[in-house]
Amino acid sequence: MVTVEENVQNGGFGQQVCGYMEEHHPGIQVLPVAIPDRFVPHGGVDSLRVQLGLSANAIAEKIKKISGNYSEGIRE
């Protein structure tokens, strides 16, 4: 499961989903994609998404990286 948000990860939606899934469905891996808990400079939305790993390509790469661990059960 993947959560994506334009909010900080600590205390955000993804962290809440991780907590719920860990308690109720511990076998399901959750990848929370969010803004790191650090200062983010001002800039254009597209350039900030790239810098923070929130662009579509960056998110796809993160998903590919973790799904490689489970590739035997995944069909493309």
Secondary structure, DSSP 8 states (H G I E B T S, - for coil): -EEEEEEESTTSHHHHHHHHHHHH-TTS--EEEEE-SS------HHHHHHHHT-SHHHHHHHHHHHHGGGGGG---
